[in-house]
Amino acid sequence: MKSVELFAGAGGLAMGCEIAGFEHLAVVEWDRWACDTVRENQKRGYPLLAGWTLHEGDVREFDWAAIPRDIELLAGGPPCQPFSIGGKHGAHADARDMFPATVEILRNLAPKAFIVENVKGLTRATFASYFSYIRLQLEFPDVPPLEDEDWADHLVRLQAESRSDKRKGKGRTYKVSFKLLNAANYGVPQKRERVFIIGFRDDVDVQWSFPEETHSYDALLYDQWITGAYWKRHGLKAPPIPASMAGRVAKLHQLSFAPRTQPWRTVRDAIHDLPDPTSLAARDVPNHVFQGGARTYPGHTGSPLDLPAKTLKAGGHGVPGGENMLVREDGSVRYFTVRESARIQTFPDGFRFHGSWTETMRQLGNAVPVMLAQRIASSVAESLALAGLKRIAKQIRTIKGQ
């Protein structure tokens, strides 16, 4: 299945799509450090990236005429800068907002499906109108804004289009679903909430829903405090139950069966076999370099070992840096190394990151966890494959009928 990847960054979403069976005809990213990471891995012969044609630059300047229409998938996480809903804004002309560019590319390529990922903040009540505008643009890409049309006026036209009984006769339309997903519920050792917007072209016979969650907090607590299997697995003696968890653990004791999901994966699960970054053994592990200067401050106290990590943020110190720390067993803190952060974002160990610690942490903080990307992309790929089989079966029946 052919695909195009926009705003690829270091390639988390693109790698997940590749594992799911999509072949990228173009991978577009403007940040040179992220592009250097992709190029370095290609140079080293990393297999998942072997067939990628990387384009460093703005998606709005790419020659999309060179990509065939009717590809299977368009995927990407467009940057979306918050702005005041109350003012008059031509969002399609705002250089900080890449959703208009994404919709234009969708209109040009008319893929069978798309995957769009974005930050949780897009679902805040203050952005409700703009989020509705984004979804309607993706649903009706062939209803573009008029010249100098305000985005709010365009929204009104799109809303009228969605209420029209003639919608099927006005260009390509998409069935659009969205959901706020927590990566920890899909096996990623990180509590990372992101919005996924998935669309299938209306003429593609697909009935799709988001994949079922496979992991849960209750299953982790059951593993830790009911059976003790978690501590045995790590060769540790079970500590006292934290007071903050005691009530929930008591309720789990009353269950007559274990949770049907798998336990959330924790920081310890993710990095237990990596050497301490201050040790000599760490020199043999790529991207596993100690970074000094970590400290706590109100609201930013780091990630405990025995829970999924807090959401990794793009950046070095300051507010983002506070989220990118590990709390040691003695209560002290240190920064996650790049390799530890890559584990938390489920990048394979063979994947190397290019640039300084700050630049690589920016790439990782902006990435889609590879495992989550794979789960979503695989469900899309399966639905497209099934639709293709249905189409072939229908053609065969037609031929036999003739």
C-alpha positions, -999 to 999 in steps of 0.1 A, spaced: 0 0 0 14 34 -10 15 63 14 29 98 20 42 111 54 39 148 63 57 166 92 77 133 97 101 146 124 124 117 135 100 92 119 79 77 147 45 78 129 62 70 96 80 39 111 48 27 126 31 30 92 60 12 75 57 -17 100 20 -18 93 27 -24 56 26 10 40 53 21 15 62 58 17 65 75 -17 75 107 1 86 116 36 86 153 41 101 172 71 115 208 74 137 204 105 172 197 94 181 179 127 153 155 123 162 150 87 198 143 97 185 116 120 166 99 92 196 103 68 220 89 94 199 58 99 195 53 61 233 56 57 237 30 84 214 7 65 185 7 90 160 -15 72 127 3 80 140 35 63 156 19 33 129 28 8 121 63 21 125 92 -2 132 120 23 124 157 13 138 184 36 116 214 33 81 229 36 52 206 26 37 237 9 67 238 -15 68 201 -24 57 191 -59 27 171 -51 20 166 -88 48 140 -88 28 118 -64 0 97 -80 -35 103 -68 -55 75 -52 -27 63 -29 -38 44 1 -27 67 30 -17 102 39 -3 105 74 12 132 96 10 154 127 6 190 115 19 217 139 -10 237 152 -3 270 170 -31 281 194 -48 314 186 -77 334 198 -111 321 186 -127 355 193 -107 374 166 -111 373 129 -84 350 116 -77 336 81 -64 303 95 -56 291 59 -31 319 56 -15 315 91 21 303 85 21 288 120 -8 265 113 -3 235 90 -38 222 90 -47 242 59 -17 228 41 -26 193 51 -62 197 38 -48 211 5 -26 181 1 -55 158 9 -75 175 -18 -47 171 -43 -38 135 -36 -73 121 -27 -59 92 -7 -82 63 3 -74 71 40 -56 95 63 -42 95 98 -37 129 115 -22 132 150 -22 162 172 -19 175 208 -45 170 234 -49 208 238 -68 209 205 -98 193 222 -101 221 249 -134 238 250 -118 271 239 -108 255 207 -141 237 200 -151 258 170 -117 255 154 -115 218 160 -149 214 144 -135 235 115 -105 211 111 -127 180 111 -151 195 85 -122 205 63 -109 169 64 -144 156 57 -150 180 28 -116 187 13 -131 196 -21 -149 226 -4 -119 249 0 -120 284 14 -127 313 -9 -101 339 -16 -98 362 15 -126 342 32 -124 343 70 -121 308 86 -153 313 106 -172 321 74 -157 290 58 -168 270 88 -204 281 83 -203 269 46 -188 236 57 -215 231 83 -242 238 57 -224 212 35 -225 186 62 -263 191 66 -269 188 29 -286 157 15 -265 162 -17 -231 159 0 -222 127 -20 -224 147 -53 -199 174 -44 -164 160 -49 -145 137 -26 -158 133 9 -144 113 39 -159 95 69 -140 110 98 -135 97 133 -115 111 161 -105 101 196 -82 111 224 -59 82 230 -35 75 259 -5 57 246 -1 38 279 -33 19 271 -17 5 240 15 -8 256 37 23 254 55 30 287 44 66 288 12 84 298 9 104 265 -25 117 254 -29 127 218 -58 132 194 -60 110 164 -82 119 135 -88 91 110 -106 94 77 -117 70 49 -128 81 15 -166 77 13 -163 56 -19 -141 31 -1 -163 4 15 -149 6 51 -165 1 85 -138 11 109 -134 19 146 -104 26 168 -85 -4 181 -94 -18 215 -72 -8 243 -48 -36 254 -32 -23 286 -46 -7 318 -36 9 351 -58 -16 370 -39 -45 355 -6 -29 365 -19 -25 401 -31 -60 401 3 -72 388 21 -52 415 0 -54 446 -23 -85 442 -1 -111 426 33 -94 431 43 -107 397 57 -73 387 83 -72 415 92 -109 410 98 -102 373 123 -75 382 139 -95 411 127 -71 437 109 -73 471 75 -57 470 76 -23 488 46 -11 509 15 0 490 16 37 484 -12 55 503 -24 71 470 -31 36 456 -44 18 486 -81 24 479 -79 13 443 -59 -18 453 -85 -27 479 -112 -27 452 -91 -49 430 -88 -74 459 -126 -78 458 -125 -89 421 -132 -126 414 -110 -124 383 -79 -106 371 -83 -76 346 -86 -88 311 -60 -63 298 -23 -64 301 -5 -42 327 6 -7 318 43 -9 310 65 11 333 97 31 331 114 2 349 100 -23 323 113 -1 295 149 6 307 157 -21 333 184 -38 311 202 -5 302 233 2 323 234 33 345 244 62 322 272 72 346 289 38 343 316 27 319 292 1 304 270 30 291 297 39 266 288 8 246 252 18 242 244 44 214 227 76 226 230 66 262 249 96 276 244 111 310 231 147 310 237 167 342 217 195 357 184 179 365 164 194 393 128 194 405 105 224 410 68 228 416 47 208 391 78 191 376 90 163 397 100 136 372 87 101 364 86 73 390 102 40 380 72 19 386 46 38 365 46 47 328 66 79 322 50 113 322 46 127 287 80 134 272 82 170 261 102 187 233 131 207 247 158 206 272 155 224 306 128 247 319 92 235 319 96 208 293 128 194 309 109 188 342 89 161 324 120 144 310 134 132 343 137 99 361 131 97 399 157 73 413 148 49 441 165 72 466 143 100 455 169 120 436 164 128 399 183 127 367 174 133 331 165 104 309 192 97 283 183 99 247 183 60 245 160 58 275 137 83 260 137 64 227 127 33 247 99 52 263 87 63 228 91 27 216 118 34 190 139 3 183 173 1 199 190 0 164 176 35 156 201 63 163 194 100 169 214 128 155 222 161 172 228 175 207 209 163 237 185 193 234 179 187 197 174 149 200 150 154 230 131 179 208 127 152 182 117 126 207 93 149 225 75 157 192 74 120 181 45 97 179 53 65 198 62 39 172 41 11 188 10 33 190 15 44 154 18 8 143 -15 -2 161 -35 26 145 -19 22 110 -23 -16 111 -61 -12 118 -63 12 89 -43 -12 66 -65 -41 75 -97 -22 67 -83 -10 34 -72 -46 25 -107 -59 34 -123 -32 13 -100 -42 -16 -111 -78 -13 -147 -68 -13 -142 -48 -44 -125 -77 -62 -153 -101 -51 -179 -77 -64 -161 -74 -98 -160 -112 -100 -197 -115 -93 -204 -89 -120 -183 -108 -146 -199 -141 -137 -233 -124 -140 -225 -113 -175 
